[in-house]
């Protein structure tokens, strides 16, 4: 209990788990309905863009370059949010969540009016806002929209514990393992719901984000 109280609200484990669940949820949806592409895994987009450019497929390359560009713009936009909307009744993270909730919900309802590339591009923008708004869990750097860094943290901390028997390293490995499982859970729930909700499945992301928003607000009163 004492450990939890020492960390800012936005860095607590339940928040990180829900953020990871949301990312797994969104990427599982785009993988199923938008040509096996992801909204947050920009490394994959960079590789695909490079391959397409090498083959002279410039139009196809643009379908990967646009999400990369808008992911960058999303992170930049979140810094504008931090400067323009100071924390008062709502925290800066809650302001970011409002933008993400509205944005993702809007994308769902205009999906028939936009191309698949634009759809993925817009989602990349909003997931970048999430990534920039929540860079830490319990004081440790983590990524809420991809698992590569979190996997590294599990391996590194396990080896540290093996050699030093430092229990903090073991606790950190457990923490990042839970975050990775949250990604898996989000993907599982998304795939399960898509059987029934089809294209409206993505609204589940807004529900997850609203839950995070409420938890932040409630915690801040304690």
SULDA-V884410 format. One record per pair of residues at least 12 apart in sequence whose C-alpha atoms are under 6 Angstrom apart, sorted by the first residue. I is the first residue (numbers start at 1). GAP is how many residues later the second one is. D is the distance in whole Angstrom. If there is no record, write none. Layout:
# SULDA-V884410
I;GAP;D
I;GAP;D
This chain:
# SULDA-V884410
7;131;6
11;125;6
11;126;4
11;127;5
12;125;6
12;126;6
17;162;5
17;165;6
19;125;6
20;124;5
20;162;6
20;163;5
21;161;5
21;162;5
21;165;4
22;183;6
23;122;5
24;159;4
24;162;5
24;163;5
25;161;4
25;162;5
25;165;5
27;12;6
28;159;5
39;81;5
39;84;6
39;85;5
40;84;6
40;105;6
42;26;6
45;19;5
49;12;5
49;15;5
63;54;5
67;54;4
67;57;6
70;55;5
71;53;5
71;54;5
71;57;5
74;51;4
74;54;5
74;55;5
75;53;5
75;54;5
75;57;6
78;51;5
93;40;6
94;119;6
100;26;5
101;105;5
131;13;6
150;26;6
154;19;4
154;22;6
157;12;5
157;16;5
